[in-house]
């Protein structure tokens, strides 16, 4: 005779707020989860490149992006130098030496870096001069920390199609990932 044994339901306890959540009540944001998991991988794995690329792959899927990169905005705020990149489809992934011009939206970047916001979404139109380098509808930038005057700024840049609104808290999670990468990288991106 067979009998069905049902495992007891255990509640989730969040370490941050000591709040008990039932398993059915837990609905996570895939972007934040991918970024937090990626930050933990970068922090704890010996191979920073592997951990960072895996985090970029997860974020690319969660955001539905065409291309995602960790890089640095130059102190003059006119160029973005990519360090690591993950591309959807059959594009080349890994280290990148691509330098993108930000001249078309340099004022938006300067205002964003002077503000306290972690993320910036820039709409790119086909008539924009930036379209040839960034063939996307939206460029999402998330910075690690607020840079000092004259310092480069570590960012995550995601090229998105269509309108995408970053879920609440996701910018902070992505910022944690970029900060961990900045701490662990061996060579600086910009002088």
Order of alpha helices (4+ residues) and beta strands (2+ residues): beta-beta-alpha-alpha-beta-beta-beta-beta-alpha-beta-beta-beta-alpha
